[in-house]
Amino acid sequence: MQLKLDNCTIVIFGAHSDLAARKLFPSLYELALWGHLPDEYRIIGVGRSALSHEEFRSKVHEKMASLFPETLVDEAAFALFSARLFYVRVDFARREDYPALHKELMEGAPEAATCHNLLFYLATPPALAPVIVRNLDHAGLGEKDGSSGSWRKIIVEKPYGSNLQTARELNTVIGEVFHEERIFRIDHYLGKETVQNIMVFRFSNGIFEPLWNRQNIAHVTITIAEKFGIRDRGAFYEEAGLLRDIMQNHALQLLASVAMEPPVDFSADAVRDEKAKLLRSIRPVTPRSVGGAVVLGQYEGYRSEKNVAPNSTVETFAAIKFFIDNWRWKDVPFFVKAGKNLAETVTEIVITFKCPPQNYFGPAESCCYTANQVILRIQPEETIAIKFGAKRPGEALITDPVFMKFDYKTSFTEAGMTPYHRLLLDAMAGDQMNFIRQDSVEYSWAIIDAIREAVGMQTPESYPEHSWGPQSVQFIYG
């Protein structure tokens, strides 16, 4: 049953950003087309350019027609959506520009309810988040300024700070203006169908959860690989690097989802409690252990990319061996690998089970070829596969690995929502299940900060484009 959403105004800071053009406006338009948005809503774009409402609507249409022409087959439907789009010019750092936004929000809509319920989306560089939040508060647009019975919420894009200290500072600033239950720290990976299905797969099937422990699982491998390089993100990557860009959020959230304990119920707080406990249980990498636990790499040609320093030592690849110091996972290695310009684009989690205590069907080393595995593939396709050994046809008793596979596209006729469809709706509804809580952000940064400190000034190892990373990666799998 479709949830009835409160009438509201969605305010997008960074209305001219690539994120807004590629994800936010197309997702909001499709949600409107499908009838998922509230009866009364407005979308206000906020940016530095001087534009009228009509000019802004034209620019949104132009971008969507260029990027996603297949979504604009019904111009009449887009015209109805476009009539809900408005624009306010604001220099994000200028406090004196925010009264214009306040005026548009409070006086620009005939429907009172859309003025009272406000959802702010920061599609801006992370460094601007504290500035924008403080200026919203000064302009009377913070949560404490809302009227009784209304709500004001904020969505913040990752990365949340650049280390543990800055993450805490950001959490403090936002927490002074919005309560934690009104803060939505978005990681689009958590909106993917297969990521959400990890918990369903584990906790709704009695044949898997009893085996999900150190007695039965040999190791877990998480791979987040992209066949392309940094594209036009050179300036960002020079500041962030792969550890901050992918490991701190996407990778550790996947690890938490697959390794967390069963929650007491399926509420947002209970699930996020278990994820936070799991992250807190990850053994820190130390200068003594880093040699056998971390490999950093940089693809050949990275230093020739636009806005990249010619002597850059920024990593575009990382492979890390994690251990979780709790009862369920003690001494089970979790291998997490992520990188740019690798052999293919794929995100998957592979759970490898231990070999049987006695191997009757081949030499001892054959177990590595027929080992039982559960393979959760998140992209490019969304599938779950189980690998097991079966007898090869013929007279000899020889086993071969075979697969049973579930595919979302072939198993369900109804198309799933994209992560941004789902997460925008969740934020409007106030459901925080698929958003990251403050304590998890800080635990994740503590893990990454420890790795960066242990690595020190180590220069990333070069690796060829479209390979699987540096040669020394093999040593952490020993």
N, C-alpha and C positions, 0 to 999 in steps of 0.2 A: 504494500500500500504506500502510495506517495505521501511524503510528509508535507503538511501544510506549513509553509514558511511565513514568518512575519514580514510585513511590508518593510522595505528598508532602502537606504541609499548606500551604494558601493562607491567608495572614493579611491581611485587608483593614482597614487603618486608614482611618477615615472610613466606617464601615459604615452610617451613617444619611445619607450624602450623596446628592445627586441623581444623581451619577455611579454610585454603587453600586446605587441603586434602578433606574435606567433602563438601565444597560449591564452592570455586572459580574454581579450575581446572575442576571438573565435569561440572559446568555450562558453562565454556568457551568451553570445548570440545563439549557439546551438541549444543551450539550456532554455533560453526563451522560446526557441522554435519548438522544442519538445514539450513545452508547458510546465517546466520544472521551477521557474522563477516565481516569486510572489505575485499576487494580483497587481500590486502597485510597487514599482521599484524605479529607481534612477541610478544611472552610472555617471559619475563625475570624474573626468580625467583632469589630472593636475600636472602641469609642466611649466617650463620656463618660457616657452615660446608664446608670443601674443597671438591668440587665435579667437575667432568668434565661435559660438556653438556650431554654426553651420559649417565653418571651415574645418572644425575638428571632426564632425560627422563625415565630411567628405574624405578626410585623411584616413579615418578608420576604414571606410569603404574601399578606398584605393589600396590600402595595405592588404585587406582581406581578399580583394579581387586578384591581387598579384600573387599572394602566398597560397591561398586556398580557394581557387575559383569554383571548385566543386560544391562549396558550401553556400554559394550565392545564386543558386538556381532560381530562388523565389525572391525577386526584388521587392515585391509587396511586403513580404514578411520582414525583410531587412529594413524597409522603411518604417515599419511599426517599432522595430528595435531601435533604429536610429533616433526616433523621436524621444527616446528615453536617455540619450547621450547628451552630456553637457560638459562644459570646459571652464576651468578657472586657471588663470596664469598666476603662478607662485614661484618665486625663487626660494627653494627649500630652506636656504640658510637665512633668509631675511624675515625676521619676526613680524615686521610691519606689513608683509604681504598676506598674512594669514587671516586678517579680518575680512578680506574679500571672499575667502573660502567659507568663513563662518556665515557671511551674509547669504551666499548662494545656498548653503545647506539649510539655513533657518527660514529664509524668505522666498527661496526660488521654487518651492513645490507647493501646489495647492493641497496635496494630500498630507495632512499633518503627520501621519504615521511614518512616512518616508523621511521626515525631518528628524524624528526622535530616534530611530534605529539606524546606527551608522556602522559600516564595516570599512575600515581603512586597510588598504593593501599597499605595502611598501615594495613596489617593483623598482627599486633604486639600489645603487651601490651600498653595501653594508655600512660603510662609514657614515652615511647620511641618516641612518636609523635614529640614533640618539638625538640628532639635531631636529629632525621632523617631529619626534615624540614630544620633546620639550616645547617646541613651538605650537603644537596642537594643544598642549596643556595651557600655555599662556593665552591662547586664543579662546579658551573656554570650550574646547572640543574634546577634552579628556573624558574618561569614564565617570569621574566624580561630578562632572558638570551635566550629566544626562538627567532627564526628568524621570520621575517615578514610573515604573512599569516599562521603561524603554531600555535599550542596551546600546553599548558602544564597544566594538571589538577591533582588534588589529591583527593583521597577518604579516609576518616577517619572513622574508626569504633568507635561506642560508647563503653564506656561512654566518653564524651568529658569533661575531667577533673574529679575532685572528689567533687567539690563544685563550688559556683559562682566565687570565686576568681581564682581558677585554670582554670576554663573554660574561663574566660576573658584573662588570661595569655596565654592559648593555642590559643585562637582566635587571640590574638595580634601577636604571633610568626608566625602562619600560614599566617595571613593577610599581614605580611611584605614580604612574598615570593610569595604568590598567591593572586590574586584578588578574592573577594567574589564569583563572578560568575564562578570561576574555582575551588571552594572548594565544595566537595560533602560529607556532613556528613550523613553517611548511618545508617538507622534504617530499618532492613529488614521487619518489620511489615508494613511499608508504601508501600511495593511492593506487598503485598498480594491482591488477587483479591477482596475479600470482603471489605477490608479497602478502596480500590480505589472506590468500588461501593457505599460507604456511600454517597459521594457527588452526584453521579449519581442518587441514590435512592431519595435523598432529592430534588435536584434542577431540575430534569427532570420530576417529577411527581407532578401534581397540587393537588393531593389529600392528600399529606403529608406535604409539606412546610407550608401551611396556619395554620396547627395545631401544628407546631414545636415551641412552646413557653410556657410561664408560665401560660397562660390562660387555656391550654388544657393538659399539661403534669404534672403529679404528682411528678415523680422522674425518674432518669436515673441510671441504675446500670451497671458498667463495671467490668467484671471478667476476670482475667488472671490466670488460675489455672493449676498447673502441678502435676501429680500424683507421680512423681519421686522427689528425693531429689537433693542435689547439685552435686551428682556424683563425678567427680574428680576435682571439682572447689573449694576445700576447701580454699586454699591460697587466691584465688581471692575473695571468699565470705567474708572471715575474714576482708578484706580491704574495700569491697564495701557494702555488705548487700543488702537486697531486695529493699530498698528505692532508692539506687543509681543504682542498676542493672536493675530494671523493672519500678518502678514508675516514675523516672525522664524522661524516654524516651518513652518506649512502651505505658504505661498507659496514660500519659499526651498527647501524640500524638493522641491516640484514642479519648480522651475526646475533644481535639481541633477539630478533624475531625467531630464529631457528633454535636458539639455545635456552631461551627463557623457561622458567618454571610455569606450571599451570596456574593461571590466576584464580582467585577465589570466586570470581564471576566474570562475565564478559562485558564489564563496564569499562569506560575509558580509564578511570583512576586505577582500577585493579590491574588492567593490562599494563599500563605505564609504570605501575609499582614494580612489576616483575621485570620489565625491561631495564629499569634503573638499577635494580638489584643485580641483574646480570652484568651490566656494564661496570658496576662497582667491583665485581668479582674478578675482572680480567687482571691477570698478573702484569704488573708494570714491566716494560722493557728497561733494562739497566745497562750502564756502560760495560758491565761484565758479560751480559747475555746478548748484547746487540749483534755481535759477530755472527752468531748462528740463528738469529731471529729476524733480521731486517736486511733487505737488499733494495737499494734505490737505483733507478736508472733514468737516463735521458736519451730520447731517440735522436739518431743522427739527423742533422738538419734542423733541430730545434733552434739552435743559435742563429739561424738565418731567417727565422720567422719574423714577421713585422712586430715591432715594439719589444723585441727580446734583445738583451745585452749580448754582445759577441763573445763574452767570456762567462756567460750565465752558468750557475751551478744549481739551477732549479730542477727538481725531479719531475719527470712526466710518467714515472712508473714506480710502483712500490709493491714488494712482496713481503708479507709479515707473518711470522708464526706466533699466534697467540695461544695462551693457556688460560683456562678459567678455573680459578681456585674455589670450587664448591663441590658439594657431595656428588652431584650428577656427572660432572665433567672433569674431575681431577685427572691431570696428565694426558688428556685427549688433545692433540694438536688441532688448532683451527688455522688453516692456511688461507690467508686473504691476499688476493692479487688483483691489482688494478693498474690500468695504464692507457696511454694514448699511442696511436699508430702501431697497434698490435695486429696479429694475423687476421682477426675477424672481430666483428662487433657482437658481443655476447655477454649477457649477465646470467649467471647460474650459480646454484648451490648444489654441491655434490656431497651427499652423506655416504661414506664408505664403511660398510660393516666388516667386522672381523671375520677371518676365515674359520671354517669349521675346525674343531679340535683334531680331526683326522681327515686327511685327503686321500680318498680311495681312487680317484679318477685321473691321475696324472702325476707328474713330478711336482715336488713341493712348490717350485717357483710358478707353477701354473695358476695358483690361487690369485695372483695379481691380475690375471686376465679374466677370471670368472667371478671375482669378488662381487658380493651383493652391494648394490648401490641404489639410493633414491636420488634422482636428479630433478631438481626444481629449476626450470628454465624460465627466466623473467622476460628476457628479450633476446633476439628479435621476435621469436614466437613465444607463446605462453603455454608451456606444457609441463607435465609431471610424468616422469618415466621411472620404472623399476627394472633394474638389471639383475638377472640371475643366470645361473648355469643350467644348460639343458644338453641332453645327449645328442651328439652329431649323428645323422643318419649313417648307417653302415655297420659292418661287423664289429669294428673296434669300439671299445667303450671310452669315447673321448668326449669331453664336455666343451661346449662353446658358449660364450655369453649371448643372451637374447634379451629382448626388451618388451615390456608392456608399457603402453604410452597413452596418456590422456592429453587431449588437445582441446583448449577452450573453443577454438573456431569450429571444430567438427562435432563437439559434444553439445554445444549450446547454440541454438539458432539466434537468440537475442544477443545483439552486440553489447559488450560492456562499455562503460564510460571510460574516458581517458582519465588519468590521474587528476588533471586540473578541473575537469567536470566535477568529479567526486569531491575533491577537497574544497572547492568553492561552495558547493552545497553543504558540506559538513560544517564549514565555518559559519555560514548563515544560520544553520540549525543549532549551532553551539555544541556540536559533537567533536570532542577533542581526541577521540580514539587514535586517529591517524596523523596526529601532530605530536611534536616532541616537547616534552616538559622541561622545565628549567634545570632540574637536577640531572636529567640525562644529558643535556647539553654540556654541563660542567664536568660530569664523569668522562664524557667522550673527549673533551679538550684535555683533561688530565692525562689520558692515555696517549694522545698525540703529542702533547708537550714533552712527556717522558721520552718518547721515541726520538723527537727532534733533539733533545738534550743529549741522549745517548749517542746519537749519530754524530753530533758535533759538526765539524767542518768537512766531513767526508764528501768527496766529489762523487756525484752519481755516475754509475757505470754506463758507458755508451752501449746502445743496442740498435741493430738495423731496423729500419721501418718495415712494418708488416711481419715482424717476427713475434716470438712470445716473450720478448724481454731479454735482459742480460743473461749471459751464460751462467753466472754464479747463482742464479735462482735455484738451480738444482741442489745446492748445498743446504738450503734451509728445509728441504723435504727429507733430509736424511734421518 
